[in-house]
């Protein structure tokens, strides 16, 4: 029984998992909600919470730290200038995960992850 595992491996290699999470996080901040499998949604939620907290500081170093993870400069700008200031009064819990349906092809449980406004 594996104890104290920091993250889900998602049946992928390290590079593939990192690329997948970077792209999903970028899409999440771009559209402010996405539908994906429940396991991926939980991992994106953890990641998004950290990125929003970093972006809330608003200084150049935090902007560069966020830009090092997200893949589109326009999304970095949106996160730092629009999303993070809008969530400034909250002490956490910036995302909401709602289970939506079961996918027909492989019976995977899908969830909607969205920003809480």
C-alpha positions as a Python dict, from the first residue, in 0.01 Angstrom:
ca = {
    (1, 'X'): (0, 0, 0),
    (2, 'X'): (167, 324, -111),
    (3, 'X'): (172, 593, 157),
    (4, 'X'): (238, 966, 127),
    (5, 'X'): (228, 993, -250),
    (6, 'X'): (237, 1362, -346),
    (7, 'X'): (38, 1333, -671),
    (8, 'X'): (-146, 1093, -900),
    (9, 'X'): (67, 943, -1176),
    (10, 'X'): (-226, 921, -1422),
    (11, 'X'): (-62, 621, -1595),
    (12, 'X'): (183, 848, -1775),
    (13, 'X'): (554, 916, -1776),
    (14, 'X'): (683, 1223, -1594),
    (15, 'X'): (719, 1433, -1908),
    (16, 'X'): (382, 1332, -2048),
    (17, 'X'): (206, 1400, -1717),
    (18, 'X'): (370, 1741, -1682),
    (19, 'X'): (273, 1838, -2038),
    (20, 'X'): (-82, 1714, -1983),
    (21, 'X'): (-127, 1914, -1663),
    (22, 'X'): (28, 2227, -1814),
    (23, 'X'): (-208, 2212, -2111),
    (24, 'X'): (-513, 2138, -1895),
    (25, 'X'): (-427, 2422, -1655),
    (26, 'X'): (-383, 2662, -1947),
    (27, 'X'): (-719, 2557, -2093),
    (28, 'X'): (-880, 2585, -1751),
    (29, 'X'): (-772, 2945, -1701),
    (30, 'X'): (-851, 3030, -2064),
    (31, 'X'): (-1211, 2904, -2053),
    (32, 'X'): (-1261, 2923, -1672),
    (33, 'X'): (-1421, 2577, -1675),
    (34, 'X'): (-1348, 2242, -1840),
    (35, 'X'): (-1488, 1892, -1831),
    (36, 'X'): (-1239, 1612, -1775),
    (37, 'X'): (-1207, 1290, -1578),
    (38, 'X'): (-1250, 1319, -1204),
    (39, 'X'): (-890, 1222, -1126),
    (40, 'X'): (-748, 1481, -1367),
    (41, 'X'): (-989, 1743, -1233),
    (42, 'X'): (-863, 1687, -878),
    (43, 'X'): (-502, 1723, -991),
    (44, 'X'): (-580, 2038, -1191),
    (45, 'X'): (-766, 2179, -890),
    (46, 'X'): (-461, 2140, -667),
    (47, 'X'): (-242, 2299, -931),
    (48, 'X'): (-484, 2583, -1007),
    (49, 'X'): (-511, 2674, -638),
    (50, 'X'): (-134, 2713, -617),
    (51, 'X'): (-112, 2915, -940),
    (52, 'X'): (-391, 3152, -831),
    (53, 'X'): (-227, 3204, -492),
    (54, 'X'): (103, 3282, -663),
    (55, 'X'): (-65, 3518, -912),
    (56, 'X'): (-239, 3710, -632),
    (57, 'X'): (88, 3870, -528),
    (58, 'X'): (92, 4044, -865),
    (59, 'X'): (462, 4129, -872),
    (60, 'X'): (699, 4051, -1158),
    (61, 'X'): (850, 3744, -993),
    (62, 'X'): (511, 3581, -938),
    (63, 'X'): (405, 3663, -1295),
    (64, 'X'): (721, 3494, -1424),
    (65, 'X'): (665, 3194, -1198),
    (66, 'X'): (313, 3151, -1338),
    (67, 'X'): (439, 3210, -1694),
    (68, 'X'): (696, 2934, -1649),
    (69, 'X'): (412, 2686, -1601),
    (70, 'X'): (133, 2805, -1832),
    (71, 'X'): (184, 2775, -2207),
    (72, 'X'): (16, 3093, -2341),
    (73, 'X'): (118, 3450, -2250),
    (74, 'X'): (-241, 3576, -2297),
    (75, 'X'): (-362, 3328, -2034),
    (76, 'X'): (-90, 3443, -1792),
    (77, 'X'): (-205, 3801, -1840),
    (78, 'X'): (-569, 3701, -1783),
    (79, 'X'): (-481, 3509, -1467),
    (80, 'X'): (-269, 3785, -1312),
    (81, 'X'): (-483, 4085, -1415),
    (82, 'X'): (-841, 3950, -1410),
    (83, 'X'): (-885, 3619, -1229),
    (84, 'X'): (-654, 3661, -929),
    (85, 'X'): (-772, 4012, -830),
    (86, 'X'): (-1133, 3892, -852),
    (87, 'X'): (-1060, 3621, -597),
    (88, 'X'): (-857, 3844, -365),
    (89, 'X'): (-1105, 3836, -76),
    (90, 'X'): (-1121, 3454, -62),
    (91, 'X'): (-887, 3259, 165),
    (92, 'X'): (-884, 2954, -59),
    (93, 'X'): (-1125, 2728, -239),
    (94, 'X'): (-1097, 2900, -575),
    (95, 'X'): (-1221, 2599, -774),
    (96, 'X'): (-1532, 2382, -767),
    (97, 'X'): (-1545, 2023, -893),
    (98, 'X'): (-1886, 1883, -985),
    (99, 'X'): (-1933, 1525, -1103),
    (100, 'X'): (-2131, 1534, -1427),
    (101, 'X'): (-2166, 1200, -1606),
    (102, 'X'): (-2010, 870, -1704),
    (103, 'X'): (-1844, 858, -2046),
    (104, 'X'): (-1995, 599, -2281),
    (105, 'X'): (-1675, 469, -2439),
    (106, 'X'): (-1479, 364, -2133),
    (107, 'X'): (-1717, 434, -1842),
    (108, 'X'): (-1483, 701, -1703),
    (109, 'X'): (-1637, 933, -1445),
    (110, 'X'): (-1631, 1290, -1579),
    (111, 'X'): (-1629, 1608, -1373),
    (112, 'X'): (-1668, 1977, -1442),
    (113, 'X'): (-1405, 2197, -1279),
    (114, 'X'): (-1478, 2568, -1269),
    (115, 'X'): (-1363, 2886, -1099),
    (116, 'X'): (-1569, 3007, -804),
    (117, 'X'): (-1664, 3372, -845),
}
